[in-house]
Amino acid sequence: MNILIKSATIIDSKSEFHNSTQDILIENGVITSIAKSIKNTNKYQEIQLDNLHISQGWFDSSVSFGEPGFEERDTIENGLKTAAASGFTAVAMNANSNPVIDSNSNITFVNAKAQNHAVSLLPIGALTVGSKGEDLAELYDMKSAGAVAFYDYKKPISNPNLMKIALQYASNFDGLICAFPQENKIAGHGVMNENITSTTLGLKGIPAMAEELQIARDIFLLEYTGGKLHIPTISTAKSVELVREAKQKKLNITCSVAIHNLYFSDATLSDFNTHFKVLPPLRIQSDIDALIEGIKDGTIDMVTSDHNPIDVEHKKIEFDHAKNGTIGLESAFGALQSIFTIKKTIDLLTKGKSRFGLENTPINIGNKADLSLFNPDTKYTFSKNDIISKSKNAIFEGEALKGKVYGIISNNKVSINS
């Protein structure tokens, strides 16, 4: 793949060309020249786009595609197409398929389906067999096949001894354990945040304490085992405080937050729109403020779209019975840019790589081209026309967002939106 990018503003604090507008020559997938003006003597394909900005390729630490087993929600092929069009050069895919991805052969299947794409797919293996929370899955075998972490998606491990053993065992091969932060006995049959809004709407609530108790327990176990823990999608002020204290103790812990938990409060549920039914649930404004502060001070390590396609049959029903989840890849950049500066947005979209075994590749001569291309200034209202996923359960539908993605250059391939 040989290509010449014209007049691109580079947003990459690790690059010597940060904040400058340059031409970039890429030959055989490697950046061979960066300069104010490069002549196209070899008649390579040129990319010249309005207000073009580029950064290191973006990474999402939590996406679901459905396949195998839930292809009506989405397929791996279309999911990777969605990721590319949304600016992501790598995504970590959850194990919540049918069958659950809990073995070496399952990981091998996923890797085979994702070959020869511009987007790198990093499979996450289930932590327990069938994600049932009873017996540890084949963690080492899955790691050998390419699993980057182990996680029973949205399913907490209720047995503390099982979590202790998982942390101890995985530490033998530097395995990353992900633990969903919810104590189910406290959460009960709740369907939204427990607060005045849930009382007003007559819906059962999930107390913030359900999340915080589980995090406190898992941090205590981590301190005992000395393992490696990632807590996906925290959502409360106290959760931020607990993780901050754990980091001050130098524990090997990271956490993420879903973009929609930074943007929406539980007040948006007043019309019972099931697009807003997510887990963890949307919380109150003081929680949102604490999450944003946690991002700014580094307590929260990364953001995720928590992209989870759900078919219409499981969304367009009564709120109590609808499945949790929203798609989010397509809206991730525009939503983040509505909250943070462009520099902070790019930082958040690239920060989680090393935790999941990916190298950061600065935009410098001699490095592989792993690039996201975008216009940070375009303002638009997110609509169904912006959805590429097979499922249309988009929490950001109708929202005014800022920033449009042009596409990606990665894995020696170019994927530019038409």
ABEGO torsion letter per residue (X at the ends): XBBBBBGBBBBBAABAABGBBBBBBBBGGBBABBBABBBBAAGBBBBBBBGBBBBBBBBBABBBAGOBGAAAABBAAAAAAAAAAAGBABBBBBABBOBBBABAAAAAAAAAAABGBABBBBBBBBABBGGAGABBBBAAAAAAAGBABBBBBGBBBABAAAAAAAAAAAAAAGBBBBBBBBBAAAAEABABBBBAAAAAAGBBBBBAAAAAAAAAAAAAAAAAAGBBBBBBGBABAAAAAAAAAAAAAGBBBBBBBBAAAAABBAAAAAAGBAAABBOBBBBBAAAAAAAAAAAAAGABABBBAGBBBBBAAAABBBAAABBBEBBAAAAAAAAAAAABBAAAAAAAAAAAAAAAGBBBBBBBBGBBBBBBBBBAABBBBBBAAABABABABBAABGBBBBEBBAEBBBGGBBBBBX
